[in-house]
Structures are given as structure tokens and as C-alpha cells.
Amino acid sequence: MHELGIARNIVAIVGDAAQGRRVRRVTLDVGELSGVMTEAILFCFAAAAEGTVLQGARLEIRQIEGRARCDDCGAEFVTDTLFTPCGCGSRRCRRLQGEELNIKSMELETEIA
């Protein structure tokens, strides 16, 4: 399960940025085409955060839909897989969003723990 490794990396990155302050909330953007299982991240986060300034923090995950643009006709469209063709039938498409895995924000306590 690579989501445990992802959860550990999130804890490490946010923990470093918190500079000793307790973290109340972390918000992630996870693309629907990223291959990351959001339920598994949520499950692993509490275990990865135990004993750190993130212990007890709430993890919020925002799902980002997949979007692509057709290189042939220029249409933009929602895509739920990496291989969805354009409505015109072309498979020459560029993904615009949906593969991200970004830490968007964190909410910190004002006092150092």
C-alpha cells in the first residue's frame, strides 16, 4: 500500500513547515486520475501522525475531477480515466487536471507545542 508512504510524507512535510506548532487541519487536493486511494490515505494518516505535531489533526481531501483538451478539435472535457477519447473520437488529448496530489493548506495553533 503506497498510501502509507504518502501519508508519512505528508506528515513529514507538514511537520517541518509547522516549526513545532500543533497542526489542527491539513487539506489535500487529490486528482481522480492520480491512482491514489483517498480512503487509504485517510486510514493511514492517523497512524502516520501519531507522536508528531499532527497527532489529532483532521485531514480533509478535495477530489479534483479529471479534465482534458483534445489536440484535434480543441474541446475540453471531463475524463474519468486516463484513456477517455474526446467526443470527436480523437485520442490525441492532453490532461489538464486530475493527476495532482498537493498539500493545499494547513491550520496551525498559534503556540508552539
Secondary structure as UniProt FT lines:
FT   HELIX           2..18
FT   TURN            19..20
FT   STRAND          21..31
FT   TURN            32..33
FT   HELIX           38..49
FT   TURN            50..51
FT   TURN            53..56
FT   STRAND          58..64
FT   STRAND          67..70
FT   TURN            71..73
FT   STRAND          76..78
FT   TURN            82..83
FT   TURN            87..88
FT   STRAND          93..97
FT   STRAND          101..112
//
